[in-house]
Amino acid sequence: QVQLVESGGGLVQAGGSLRFSCAASGSIFNINRMGWYRQAPGKQRELVATITLGGSTNYADSVLGRFTISRDNAKNTVYLQMNSLKPEDTAVYYCWVQDNYYVDYWGQGTQVTVSS
């Protein structure tokens, strides 16, 4: 089992920045990919960004060039730096971890609200 603890998020004006972190504990030797998803009201959960153990990244087109995902393998922590935020980035953001057996683990979710 893997436990995820998120921090960051909050309320910001359009054009501002926020930074998330998510620390994993438990069966950490099994962690492979880490990342972030988000879910806006009335919409399905969608991928924001992911990063592999080796550092390869993948971003949603809507955040490319504005968001940066990174990870510290020694701390089992994944980060999401969000710049140039837009009102359409408003959502609950979820930390995500997938282990080597393709089992998914989710954080508790953190609200991000971007005001115009």
Phi and psi restraints in degrees (range 20) as a CNS / XPLOR table:
assign (resid 1 and name C) (resid 2 and name N)
       (resid 2 and name CA) (resid 2 and name C) 1.0 -124.0 20.0 2
assign (resid 2 and name N) (resid 2 and name CA)
       (resid 2 and name C) (resid 3 and name N) 1.0 133.5 20.0 2
assign (resid 2 and name C) (resid 3 and name N)
       (resid 3 and name CA) (resid 3 and name C) 1.0 -109.6 20.0 2
assign (resid 3 and name N) (resid 3 and name CA)
       (resid 3 and name C) (resid 4 and name N) 1.0 139.4 20.0 2
assign (resid 3 and name C) (resid 4 and name N)
       (resid 4 and name CA) (resid 4 and name C) 1.0 -121.7 20.0 2
assign (resid 4 and name N) (resid 4 and name CA)
       (resid 4 and name C) (resid 5 and name N) 1.0 131.6 20.0 2
assign (resid 4 and name C) (resid 5 and name N)
       (resid 5 and name CA) (resid 5 and name C) 1.0 -122.7 20.0 2
assign (resid 5 and name N) (resid 5 and name CA)
       (resid 5 and name C) (resid 6 and name N) 1.0 117.4 20.0 2
assign (resid 5 and name C) (resid 6 and name N)
       (resid 6 and name CA) (resid 6 and name C) 1.0 -94.8 20.0 2
assign (resid 6 and name N) (resid 6 and name CA)
       (resid 6 and name C) (resid 7 and name N) 1.0 152.3 20.0 2
assign (resid 6 and name C) (resid 7 and name N)
       (resid 7 and name CA) (resid 7 and name C) 1.0 -147.1 20.0 2
assign (resid 7 and name N) (resid 7 and name CA)
       (resid 7 and name C) (resid 8 and name N) 1.0 155.9 20.0 2
assign (resid 7 and name C) (resid 8 and name N)
       (resid 8 and name CA) (resid 8 and name C) 1.0 110.3 20.0 2
assign (resid 8 and name N) (resid 8 and name CA)
       (resid 8 and name C) (resid 9 and name N) 1.0 -162.3 20.0 2
assign (resid 8 and name C) (resid 9 and name N)
       (resid 9 and name CA) (resid 9 and name C) 1.0 82.1 20.0 2
assign (resid 9 and name N) (resid 9 and name CA)
       (resid 9 and name C) (resid 10 and name N) 1.0 -174.3 20.0 2
assign (resid 9 and name C) (resid 10 and name N)
       (resid 10 and name CA) (resid 10 and name C) 1.0 128.7 20.0 2
assign (resid 10 and name N) (resid 10 and name CA)
       (resid 10 and name C) (resid 11 and name N) 1.0 -154.6 20.0 2
assign (resid 10 and name C) (resid 11 and name N)
       (resid 11 and name CA) (resid 11 and name C) 1.0 -109.1 20.0 2
assign (resid 11 and name N) (resid 11 and name CA)
       (resid 11 and name C) (resid 12 and name N) 1.0 133.2 20.0 2
assign (resid 11 and name C) (resid 12 and name N)
       (resid 12 and name CA) (resid 12 and name C) 1.0 -147.6 20.0 2
assign (resid 12 and name N) (resid 12 and name CA)
       (resid 12 and name C) (resid 13 and name N) 1.0 152.8 20.0 2
assign (resid 12 and name C) (resid 13 and name N)
       (resid 13 and name CA) (resid 13 and name C) 1.0 -80.2 20.0 2
assign (resid 13 and name N) (resid 13 and name CA)
       (resid 13 and name C) (resid 14 and name N) 1.0 155.5 20.0 2
assign (resid 13 and name C) (resid 14 and name N)
       (resid 14 and name CA) (resid 14 and name C) 1.0 -55.1 20.0 2
assign (resid 14 and name N) (resid 14 and name CA)
       (resid 14 and name C) (resid 15 and name N) 1.0 136.7 20.0 2
assign (resid 14 and name C) (resid 15 and name N)
       (resid 15 and name CA) (resid 15 and name C) 1.0 93.0 20.0 2
assign (resid 15 and name N) (resid 15 and name CA)
       (resid 15 and name C) (resid 16 and name N) 1.0 -11.0 20.0 2
assign (resid 15 and name C) (resid 16 and name N)
       (resid 16 and name CA) (resid 16 and name C) 1.0 -83.4 20.0 2
assign (resid 16 and name N) (resid 16 and name CA)
       (resid 16 and name C) (resid 17 and name N) 1.0 -174.1 20.0 2
assign (resid 16 and name C) (resid 17 and name N)
       (resid 17 and name CA) (resid 17 and name C) 1.0 -131.9 20.0 2
assign (resid 17 and name N) (resid 17 and name CA)
       (resid 17 and name C) (resid 18 and name N) 1.0 151.7 20.0 2
assign (resid 17 and name C) (resid 18 and name N)
       (resid 18 and name CA) (resid 18 and name C) 1.0 -142.5 20.0 2
assign (resid 18 and name N) (resid 18 and name CA)
       (resid 18 and name C) (resid 19 and name N) 1.0 158.4 20.0 2
assign (resid 18 and name C) (resid 19 and name N)
       (resid 19 and name CA) (resid 19 and name C) 1.0 -134.1 20.0 2
assign (resid 19 and name N) (resid 19 and name CA)
       (resid 19 and name C) (resid 20 and name N) 1.0 131.0 20.0 2
assign (resid 19 and name C) (resid 20 and name N)
       (resid 20 and name CA) (resid 20 and name C) 1.0 -105.4 20.0 2
assign (resid 20 and name N) (resid 20 and name CA)
       (resid 20 and name C) (resid 21 and name N) 1.0 151.2 20.0 2
assign (resid 20 and name C) (resid 21 and name N)
       (resid 21 and name CA) (resid 21 and name C) 1.0 -135.8 20.0 2
assign (resid 21 and name N) (resid 21 and name CA)
       (resid 21 and name C) (resid 22 and name N) 1.0 154.4 20.0 2
assign (resid 21 and name C) (resid 22 and name N)
       (resid 22 and name CA) (resid 22 and name C) 1.0 -144.7 20.0 2
assign (resid 22 and name N) (resid 22 and name CA)
       (resid 22 and name C) (resid 23 and name N) 1.0 116.9 20.0 2
assign (resid 22 and name C) (resid 23 and name N)
       (resid 23 and name CA) (resid 23 and name C) 1.0 -102.4 20.0 2
assign (resid 23 and name N) (resid 23 and name CA)
       (resid 23 and name C) (resid 24 and name N) 1.0 131.4 20.0 2
assign (resid 23 and name C) (resid 24 and name N)
       (resid 24 and name CA) (resid 24 and name C) 1.0 -102.9 20.0 2
assign (resid 24 and name N) (resid 24 and name CA)
       (resid 24 and name C) (resid 25 and name N) 1.0 140.8 20.0 2
assign (resid 24 and name C) (resid 25 and name N)
       (resid 25 and name CA) (resid 25 and name C) 1.0 -140.9 20.0 2
assign (resid 25 and name N) (resid 25 and name CA)
       (resid 25 and name C) (resid 26 and name N) 1.0 167.4 20.0 2
assign (resid 25 and name C) (resid 26 and name N)
       (resid 26 and name CA) (resid 26 and name C) 1.0 104.3 20.0 2
assign (resid 26 and name N) (resid 26 and name CA)
       (resid 26 and name C) (resid 27 and name N) 1.0 -129.2 20.0 2
assign (resid 26 and name C) (resid 27 and name N)
       (resid 27 and name CA) (resid 27 and name C) 1.0 -79.3 20.0 2
assign (resid 27 and name N) (resid 27 and name CA)
       (resid 27 and name C) (resid 28 and name N) 1.0 62.1 20.0 2
assign (resid 27 and name C) (resid 28 and name N)
       (resid 28 and name CA) (resid 28 and name C) 1.0 -72.1 20.0 2
assign (resid 28 and name N) (resid 28 and name CA)
       (resid 28 and name C) (resid 29 and name N) 1.0 -15.7 20.0 2
assign (resid 28 and name C) (resid 29 and name N)
       (resid 29 and name CA) (resid 29 and name C) 1.0 -72.2 20.0 2
assign (resid 29 and name N) (resid 29 and name CA)
       (resid 29 and name C) (resid 30 and name N) 1.0 -11.4 20.0 2
assign (resid 29 and name C) (resid 30 and name N)
       (resid 30 and name CA) (resid 30 and name C) 1.0 -97.3 20.0 2
assign (resid 30 and name N) (resid 30 and name CA)
       (resid 30 and name C) (resid 31 and name N) 1.0 -0.9 20.0 2
assign (resid 30 and name C) (resid 31 and name N)
       (resid 31 and name CA) (resid 31 and name C) 1.0 -69.4 20.0 2
assign (resid 31 and name N) (resid 31 and name CA)
       (resid 31 and name C) (resid 32 and name N) 1.0 134.0 20.0 2
assign (resid 31 and name C) (resid 32 and name N)
       (resid 32 and name CA) (resid 32 and name C) 1.0 -115.8 20.0 2
assign (resid 32 and name N) (resid 32 and name CA)
       (resid 32 and name C) (resid 33 and name N) 1.0 -87.2 20.0 2
assign (resid 32 and name C) (resid 33 and name N)
       (resid 33 and name CA) (resid 33 and name C) 1.0 -89.1 20.0 2
assign (resid 33 and name N) (resid 33 and name CA)
       (resid 33 and name C) (resid 34 and name N) 1.0 148.1 20.0 2
assign (resid 33 and name C) (resid 34 and name N)
       (resid 34 and name CA) (resid 34 and name C) 1.0 -131.0 20.0 2
assign (resid 34 and name N) (resid 34 and name CA)
       (resid 34 and name C) (resid 35 and name N) 1.0 158.3 20.0 2
assign (resid 34 and name C) (resid 35 and name N)
       (resid 35 and name CA) (resid 35 and name C) 1.0 177.7 20.0 2
assign (resid 35 and name N) (resid 35 and name CA)
       (resid 35 and name C) (resid 36 and name N) 1.0 -166.4 20.0 2
assign (resid 35 and name C) (resid 36 and name N)
       (resid 36 and name CA) (resid 36 and name C) 1.0 -136.3 20.0 2
assign (resid 36 and name N) (resid 36 and name CA)
       (resid 36 and name C) (resid 37 and name N) 1.0 138.5 20.0 2
assign (resid 36 and name C) (resid 37 and name N)
       (resid 37 and name CA) (resid 37 and name C) 1.0 -122.3 20.0 2
assign (resid 37 and name N) (resid 37 and name CA)
       (resid 37 and name C) (resid 38 and name N) 1.0 165.7 20.0 2
assign (resid 37 and name C) (resid 38 and name N)
       (resid 38 and name CA) (resid 38 and name C) 1.0 -144.0 20.0 2
assign (resid 38 and name N) (resid 38 and name CA)
       (resid 38 and name C) (resid 39 and name N) 1.0 156.5 20.0 2
assign (resid 38 and name C) (resid 39 and name N)
       (resid 39 and name CA) (resid 39 and name C) 1.0 -138.9 20.0 2
assign (resid 39 and name N) (resid 39 and name CA)
       (resid 39 and name C) (resid 40 and name N) 1.0 116.9 20.0 2
assign (resid 39 and name C) (resid 40 and name N)
       (resid 40 and name CA) (resid 40 and name C) 1.0 -89.4 20.0 2
assign (resid 40 and name N) (resid 40 and name CA)
       (resid 40 and name C) (resid 41 and name N) 1.0 158.1 20.0 2
assign (resid 40 and name C) (resid 41 and name N)
       (resid 41 and name CA) (resid 41 and name C) 1.0 -55.7 20.0 2
assign (resid 41 and name N) (resid 41 and name CA)
       (resid 41 and name C) (resid 42 and name N) 1.0 129.7 20.0 2
assign (resid 41 and name C) (resid 42 and name N)
       (resid 42 and name CA) (resid 42 and name C) 1.0 76.9 20.0 2
assign (resid 42 and name N) (resid 42 and name CA)
       (resid 42 and name C) (resid 43 and name N) 1.0 6.1 20.0 2
assign (resid 42 and name C) (resid 43 and name N)
       (resid 43 and name CA) (resid 43 and name C) 1.0 -122.7 20.0 2
assign (resid 43 and name N) (resid 43 and name CA)
       (resid 43 and name C) (resid 44 and name N) 1.0 162.2 20.0 2
assign (resid 43 and name C) (resid 44 and name N)
       (resid 44 and name CA) (resid 44 and name C) 1.0 -77.9 20.0 2
assign (resid 44 and name N) (resid 44 and name CA)
       (resid 44 and name C) (resid 45 and name N) 1.0 157.0 20.0 2
assign (resid 44 and name C) (resid 45 and name N)
       (resid 45 and name CA) (resid 45 and name C) 1.0 -65.7 20.0 2
assign (resid 45 and name N) (resid 45 and name CA)
       (resid 45 and name C) (resid 46 and name N) 1.0 136.7 20.0 2
assign (resid 45 and name C) (resid 46 and name N)
       (resid 46 and name CA) (resid 46 and name C) 1.0 -131.5 20.0 2
assign (resid 46 and name N) (resid 46 and name CA)
       (resid 46 and name C) (resid 47 and name N) 1.0 153.1 20.0 2
assign (resid 46 and name C) (resid 47 and name N)
       (resid 47 and name CA) (resid 47 and name C) 1.0 -69.3 20.0 2
assign (resid 47 and name N) (resid 47 and name CA)
       (resid 47 and name C) (resid 48 and name N) 1.0 138.5 20.0 2
assign (resid 47 and name C) (resid 48 and name N)
       (resid 48 and name CA) (resid 48 and name C) 1.0 -105.1 20.0 2
assign (resid 48 and name N) (resid 48 and name CA)
       (resid 48 and name C) (resid 49 and name N) 1.0 -57.2 20.0 2
assign (resid 48 and name C) (resid 49 and name N)
       (resid 49 and name CA) (resid 49 and name C) 1.0 -162.4 20.0 2
assign (resid 49 and name N) (resid 49 and name CA)
       (resid 49 and name C) (resid 50 and name N) 1.0 147.4 20.0 2
assign (resid 49 and name C) (resid 50 and name N)
       (resid 50 and name CA) (resid 50 and name C) 1.0 -134.4 20.0 2
assign (resid 50 and name N) (resid 50 and name CA)
       (resid 50 and name C) (resid 51 and name N) 1.0 160.2 20.0 2
assign (resid 50 and name C) (resid 51 and name N)
       (resid 51 and name CA) (resid 51 and name C) 1.0 -145.8 20.0 2
assign (resid 51 and name N) (resid 51 and name CA)
       (resid 51 and name C) (resid 52 and name N) 1.0 135.7 20.0 2
assign (resid 51 and name C) (resid 52 and name N)
       (resid 52 and name CA) (resid 52 and name C) 1.0 -86.2 20.0 2
assign (resid 52 and name N) (resid 52 and name CA)
       (resid 52 and name C) (resid 53 and name N) 1.0 171.9 20.0 2
assign (resid 52 and name C) (resid 53 and name N)
       (resid 53 and name CA) (resid 53 and name C) 1.0 -58.0 20.0 2
assign (resid 53 and name N) (resid 53 and name CA)
       (resid 53 and name C) (resid 54 and name N) 1.0 -33.6 20.0 2
assign (resid 53 and name C) (resid 54 and name N)
       (resid 54 and name CA) (resid 54 and name C) 1.0 -84.0 20.0 2
assign (resid 54 and name N) (resid 54 and name CA)
       (resid 54 and name C) (resid 55 and name N) 1.0 -5.6 20.0 2
assign (resid 54 and name C) (resid 55 and name N)
       (resid 55 and name CA) (resid 55 and name C) 1.0 100.7 20.0 2
assign (resid 55 and name N) (resid 55 and name CA)
       (resid 55 and name C) (resid 56 and name N) 1.0 3.6 20.0 2
assign (resid 55 and name C) (resid 56 and name N)
       (resid 56 and name CA) (resid 56 and name C) 1.0 -72.6 20.0 2
assign (resid 56 and name N) (resid 56 and name CA)
       (resid 56 and name C) (resid 57 and name N) 1.0 135.5 20.0 2
assign (resid 56 and name C) (resid 57 and name N)
       (resid 57 and name CA) (resid 57 and name C) 1.0 -115.7 20.0 2
assign (resid 57 and name N) (resid 57 and name CA)
       (resid 57 and name C) (resid 58 and name N) 1.0 158.0 20.0 2
assign (resid 57 and name C) (resid 58 and name N)
       (resid 58 and name CA) (resid 58 and name C) 1.0 -143.4 20.0 2
assign (resid 58 and name N) (resid 58 and name CA)
       (resid 58 and name C) (resid 59 and name N) 1.0 133.3 20.0 2
assign (resid 58 and name C) (resid 59 and name N)
       (resid 59 and name CA) (resid 59 and name C) 1.0 -127.0 20.0 2
assign (resid 59 and name N) (resid 59 and name CA)
       (resid 59 and name C) (resid 60 and name N) 1.0 149.3 20.0 2
assign (resid 59 and name C) (resid 60 and name N)
       (resid 60 and name CA) (resid 60 and name C) 1.0 -67.3 20.0 2
assign (resid 60 and name N) (resid 60 and name CA)
       (resid 60 and name C) (resid 61 and name N) 1.0 144.8 20.0 2
assign (resid 60 and name C) (resid 61 and name N)
       (resid 61 and name CA) (resid 61 and name C) 1.0 -56.2 20.0 2
assign (resid 61 and name N) (resid 61 and name CA)
       (resid 61 and name C) (resid 62 and name N) 1.0 -34.5 20.0 2
assign (resid 61 and name C) (resid 62 and name N)
       (resid 62 and name CA) (resid 62 and name C) 1.0 -68.8 20.0 2
assign (resid 62 and name N) (resid 62 and name CA)
       (resid 62 and name C) (resid 63 and name N) 1.0 -17.9 20.0 2
assign (resid 62 and name C) (resid 63 and name N)
       (resid 63 and name CA) (resid 63 and name C) 1.0 -115.2 20.0 2
assign (resid 63 and name N) (resid 63 and name CA)
       (resid 63 and name C) (resid 64 and name N) 1.0 -5.2 20.0 2
assign (resid 63 and name C) (resid 64 and name N)
       (resid 64 and name CA) (resid 64 and name C) 1.0 -58.2 20.0 2
assign (resid 64 and name N) (resid 64 and name CA)
       (resid 64 and name C) (resid 65 and name N) 1.0 130.3 20.0 2
assign (resid 64 and name C) (resid 65 and name N)
       (resid 65 and name CA) (resid 65 and name C) 1.0 88.5 20.0 2
assign (resid 65 and name N) (resid 65 and name CA)
       (resid 65 and name C) (resid 66 and name N) 1.0 -12.5 20.0 2
assign (resid 65 and name C) (resid 66 and name N)
       (resid 66 and name CA) (resid 66 and name C) 1.0 -113.9 20.0 2
assign (resid 66 and name N) (resid 66 and name CA)
       (resid 66 and name C) (resid 67 and name N) 1.0 -34.5 20.0 2
assign (resid 66 and name C) (resid 67 and name N)
       (resid 67 and name CA) (resid 67 and name C) 1.0 -107.5 20.0 2
assign (resid 67 and name N) (resid 67 and name CA)
       (resid 67 and name C) (resid 68 and name N) 1.0 147.6 20.0 2
assign (resid 67 and name C) (resid 68 and name N)
       (resid 68 and name CA) (resid 68 and name C) 1.0 -133.2 20.0 2
assign (resid 68 and name N) (resid 68 and name CA)
       (resid 68 and name C) (resid 69 and name N) 1.0 125.5 20.0 2
assign (resid 68 and name C) (resid 69 and name N)
       (resid 69 and name CA) (resid 69 and name C) 1.0 -102.5 20.0 2
assign (resid 69 and name N) (resid 69 and name CA)
       (resid 69 and name C) (resid 70 and name N) 1.0 143.3 20.0 2
assign (resid 69 and name C) (resid 70 and name N)
       (resid 70 and name CA) (resid 70 and name C) 1.0 -149.6 20.0 2
assign (resid 70 and name N) (resid 70 and name CA)
       (resid 70 and name C) (resid 71 and name N) 1.0 167.1 20.0 2
assign (resid 70 and name C) (resid 71 and name N)
       (resid 71 and name CA) (resid 71 and name C) 1.0 -147.3 20.0 2
assign (resid 71 and name N) (resid 71 and name CA)
       (resid 71 and name C) (resid 72 and name N) 1.0 151.9 20.0 2
assign (resid 71 and name C) (resid 72 and name N)
       (resid 72 and name CA) (resid 72 and name C) 1.0 -116.8 20.0 2
assign (resid 72 and name N) (resid 72 and name CA)
       (resid 72 and name C) (resid 73 and name N) 1.0 101.7 20.0 2
assign (resid 72 and name C) (resid 73 and name N)
       (resid 73 and name CA) (resid 73 and name C) 1.0 -65.6 20.0 2
assign (resid 73 and name N) (resid 73 and name CA)
       (resid 73 and name C) (resid 74 and name N) 1.0 -30.4 20.0 2
assign (resid 73 and name C) (resid 74 and name N)
       (resid 74 and name CA) (resid 74 and name C) 1.0 -66.6 20.0 2
assign (resid 74 and name N) (resid 74 and name CA)
       (resid 74 and name C) (resid 75 and name N) 1.0 -29.4 20.0 2
assign (resid 74 and name C) (resid 75 and name N)
       (resid 75 and name CA) (resid 75 and name C) 1.0 -103.2 20.0 2
assign (resid 75 and name N) (resid 75 and name CA)
       (resid 75 and name C) (resid 76 and name N) 1.0 -1.0 20.0 2
assign (resid 75 and name C) (resid 76 and name N)
       (resid 76 and name CA) (resid 76 and name C) 1.0 52.4 20.0 2
assign (resid 76 and name N) (resid 76 and name CA)
       (resid 76 and name C) (resid 77 and name N) 1.0 44.9 20.0 2
assign (resid 76 and name C) (resid 77 and name N)
       (resid 77 and name CA) (resid 77 and name C) 1.0 -128.0 20.0 2
assign (resid 77 and name N) (resid 77 and name CA)
       (resid 77 and name C) (resid 78 and name N) 1.0 139.6 20.0 2
assign (resid 77 and name C) (resid 78 and name N)
       (resid 78 and name CA) (resid 78 and name C) 1.0 -117.4 20.0 2
assign (resid 78 and name N) (resid 78 and name CA)
       (resid 78 and name C) (resid 79 and name N) 1.0 144.1 20.0 2
assign (resid 78 and name C) (resid 79 and name N)
       (resid 79 and name CA) (resid 79 and name C) 1.0 -122.8 20.0 2
assign (resid 79 and name N) (resid 79 and name CA)
       (resid 79 and name C) (resid 80 and name N) 1.0 153.6 20.0 2
assign (resid 79 and name C) (resid 80 and name N)
       (resid 80 and name CA) (resid 80 and name C) 1.0 -136.4 20.0 2
assign (resid 80 and name N) (resid 80 and name CA)
       (resid 80 and name C) (resid 81 and name N) 1.0 112.2 20.0 2
assign (resid 80 and name C) (resid 81 and name N)
       (resid 81 and name CA) (resid 81 and name C) 1.0 -94.2 20.0 2
assign (resid 81 and name N) (resid 81 and name CA)
       (resid 81 and name C) (resid 82 and name N) 1.0 121.6 20.0 2
assign (resid 81 and name C) (resid 82 and name N)
       (resid 82 and name CA) (resid 82 and name C) 1.0 -115.8 20.0 2
assign (resid 82 and name N) (resid 82 and name CA)
       (resid 82 and name C) (resid 83 and name N) 1.0 116.6 20.0 2
assign (resid 82 and name C) (resid 83 and name N)
       (resid 83 and name CA) (resid 83 and name C) 1.0 -116.2 20.0 2
assign (resid 83 and name N) (resid 83 and name CA)
       (resid 83 and name C) (resid 84 and name N) 1.0 164.2 20.0 2
assign (resid 83 and name C) (resid 84 and name N)
       (resid 84 and name CA) (resid 84 and name C) 1.0 49.6 20.0 2
assign (resid 84 and name N) (resid 84 and name CA)
       (resid 84 and name C) (resid 85 and name N) 1.0 47.7 20.0 2
assign (resid 84 and name C) (resid 85 and name N)
       (resid 85 and name CA) (resid 85 and name C) 1.0 -64.9 20.0 2
assign (resid 85 and name N) (resid 85 and name CA)
       (resid 85 and name C) (resid 86 and name N) 1.0 145.8 20.0 2
assign (resid 85 and name C) (resid 86 and name N)
       (resid 86 and name CA) (resid 86 and name C) 1.0 -120.1 20.0 2
assign (resid 86 and name N) (resid 86 and name CA)
       (resid 86 and name C) (resid 87 and name N) 1.0 157.0 20.0 2
assign (resid 86 and name C) (resid 87 and name N)
       (resid 87 and name CA) (resid 87 and name C) 1.0 -55.4 20.0 2
assign (resid 87 and name N) (resid 87 and name CA)
       (resid 87 and name C) (resid 88 and name N) 1.0 -31.9 20.0 2
assign (resid 87 and name C) (resid 88 and name N)
       (resid 88 and name CA) (resid 88 and name C) 1.0 -72.5 20.0 2
assign (resid 88 and name N) (resid 88 and name CA)
       (resid 88 and name C) (resid 89 and name N) 1.0 -5.6 20.0 2
assign (resid 88 and name C) (resid 89 and name N)
       (resid 89 and name CA) (resid 89 and name C) 1.0 -82.9 20.0 2
assign (resid 89 and name N) (resid 89 and name CA)
       (resid 89 and name C) (resid 90 and name N) 1.0 -6.1 20.0 2
assign (resid 89 and name C) (resid 90 and name N)
       (resid 90 and name CA) (resid 90 and name C) 1.0 -61.1 20.0 2
assign (resid 90 and name N) (resid 90 and name CA)
       (resid 90 and name C) (resid 91 and name N) 1.0 125.0 20.0 2
assign (resid 90 and name C) (resid 91 and name N)
       (resid 91 and name CA) (resid 91 and name C) 1.0 -178.4 20.0 2
assign (resid 91 and name N) (resid 91 and name CA)
       (resid 91 and name C) (resid 92 and name N) 1.0 172.4 20.0 2
assign (resid 91 and name C) (resid 92 and name N)
       (resid 92 and name CA) (resid 92 and name C) 1.0 -90.8 20.0 2
assign (resid 92 and name N) (resid 92 and name CA)
       (resid 92 and name C) (resid 93 and name N) 1.0 126.9 20.0 2
assign (resid 92 and name C) (resid 93 and name N)
       (resid 93 and name CA) (resid 93 and name C) 1.0 -102.7 20.0 2
assign (resid 93 and name N) (resid 93 and name CA)
       (resid 93 and name C) (resid 94 and name N) 1.0 133.4 20.0 2
assign (resid 93 and name C) (resid 94 and name N)
       (resid 94 and name CA) (resid 94 and name C) 1.0 -119.0 20.0 2
assign (resid 94 and name N) (resid 94 and name CA)
       (resid 94 and name C) (resid 95 and name N) 1.0 129.7 20.0 2
assign (resid 94 and name C) (resid 95 and name N)
       (resid 95 and name CA) (resid 95 and name C) 1.0 -73.8 20.0 2
assign (resid 95 and name N) (resid 95 and name CA)
       (resid 95 and name C) (resid 96 and name N) 1.0 144.1 20.0 2
assign (resid 95 and name C) (resid 96 and name N)
       (resid 96 and name CA) (resid 96 and name C) 1.0 -137.6 20.0 2
assign (resid 96 and name N) (resid 96 and name CA)
       (resid 96 and name C) (resid 97 and name N) 1.0 137.9 20.0 2
assign (resid 96 and name C) (resid 97 and name N)
       (resid 97 and name CA) (resid 97 and name C) 1.0 -135.0 20.0 2
assign (resid 97 and name N) (resid 97 and name CA)
       (resid 97 and name C) (resid 98 and name N) 1.0 138.8 20.0 2
assign (resid 97 and name C) (resid 98 and name N)
       (resid 98 and name CA) (resid 98 and name C) 1.0 -122.7 20.0 2
assign (resid 98 and name N) (resid 98 and name CA)
       (resid 98 and name C) (resid 99 and name N) 1.0 131.7 20.0 2
assign (resid 98 and name C) (resid 99 and name N)
       (resid 99 and name CA) (resid 99 and name C) 1.0 -91.1 20.0 2
assign (resid 99 and name N) (resid 99 and name CA)
       (resid 99 and name C) (resid 100 and name N) 1.0 -177.0 20.0 2
assign (resid 99 and name C) (resid 100 and name N)
       (resid 100 and name CA) (resid 100 and name C) 1.0 -70.1 20.0 2
assign (resid 100 and name N) (resid 100 and name CA)
       (resid 100 and name C) (resid 101 and name N) 1.0 -10.1 20.0 2
assign (resid 100 and name C) (resid 101 and name N)
       (resid 101 and name CA) (resid 101 and name C) 1.0 -102.1 20.0 2
assign (resid 101 and name N) (resid 101 and name CA)
       (resid 101 and name C) (resid 102 and name N) 1.0 13.4 20.0 2
assign (resid 101 and name C) (resid 102 and name N)
       (resid 102 and name CA) (resid 102 and name C) 1.0 64.4 20.0 2
assign (resid 102 and name N) (resid 102 and name CA)
       (resid 102 and name C) (resid 103 and name N) 1.0 28.3 20.0 2
assign (resid 102 and name C) (resid 103 and name N)
       (resid 103 and name CA) (resid 103 and name C) 1.0 -89.7 20.0 2
assign (resid 103 and name N) (resid 103 and name CA)
       (resid 103 and name C) (resid 104 and name N) 1.0 132.1 20.0 2
assign (resid 103 and name C) (resid 104 and name N)
       (resid 104 and name CA) (resid 104 and name C) 1.0 -95.7 20.0 2
assign (resid 104 and name N) (resid 104 and name CA)
       (resid 104 and name C) (resid 105 and name N) 1.0 141.0 20.0 2
assign (resid 104 and name C) (resid 105 and name N)
       (resid 105 and name CA) (resid 105 and name C) 1.0 -126.6 20.0 2
assign (resid 105 and name N) (resid 105 and name CA)
       (resid 105 and name C) (resid 106 and name N) 1.0 145.4 20.0 2
assign (resid 105 and name C) (resid 106 and name N)
       (resid 106 and name CA) (resid 106 and name C) 1.0 -127.2 20.0 2
assign (resid 106 and name N) (resid 106 and name CA)
       (resid 106 and name C) (resid 107 and name N) 1.0 143.9 20.0 2
assign (resid 106 and name C) (resid 107 and name N)
       (resid 107 and name CA) (resid 107 and name C) 1.0 -76.9 20.0 2
assign (resid 107 and name N) (resid 107 and name CA)
       (resid 107 and name C) (resid 108 and name N) 1.0 178.9 20.0 2
assign (resid 107 and name C) (resid 108 and name N)
       (resid 108 and name CA) (resid 108 and name C) 1.0 -78.2 20.0 2
assign (resid 108 and name N) (resid 108 and name CA)
       (resid 108 and name C) (resid 109 and name N) 1.0 -15.5 20.0 2
assign (resid 108 and name C) (resid 109 and name N)
       (resid 109 and name CA) (resid 109 and name C) 1.0 92.6 20.0 2
assign (resid 109 and name N) (resid 109 and name CA)
       (resid 109 and name C) (resid 110 and name N) 1.0 138.7 20.0 2
assign (resid 109 and name C) (resid 110 and name N)
       (resid 110 and name CA) (resid 110 and name C) 1.0 -135.5 20.0 2
assign (resid 110 and name N) (resid 110 and name CA)
       (resid 110 and name C) (resid 111 and name N) 1.0 131.6 20.0 2
assign (resid 110 and name C) (resid 111 and name N)
       (resid 111 and name CA) (resid 111 and name C) 1.0 -77.0 20.0 2
assign (resid 111 and name N) (resid 111 and name CA)
       (resid 111 and name C) (resid 112 and name N) 1.0 134.4 20.0 2
assign (resid 111 and name C) (resid 112 and name N)
       (resid 112 and name CA) (resid 112 and name C) 1.0 -121.8 20.0 2
assign (resid 112 and name N) (resid 112 and name CA)
       (resid 112 and name C) (resid 113 and name N) 1.0 126.2 20.0 2
assign (resid 112 and name C) (resid 113 and name N)
       (resid 113 and name CA) (resid 113 and name C) 1.0 -123.9 20.0 2
assign (resid 113 and name N) (resid 113 and name CA)
       (resid 113 and name C) (resid 114 and name N) 1.0 123.6 20.0 2
assign (resid 113 and name C) (resid 114 and name N)
       (resid 114 and name CA) (resid 114 and name C) 1.0 -112.4 20.0 2
assign (resid 114 and name N) (resid 114 and name CA)
       (resid 114 and name C) (resid 115 and name N) 1.0 116.8 20.0 2
assign (resid 114 and name C) (resid 115 and name N)
       (resid 115 and name CA) (resid 115 and name C) 1.0 -92.3 20.0 2
assign (resid 115 and name N) (resid 115 and name CA)
       (resid 115 and name C) (resid 116 and name N) 1.0 147.2 20.0 2
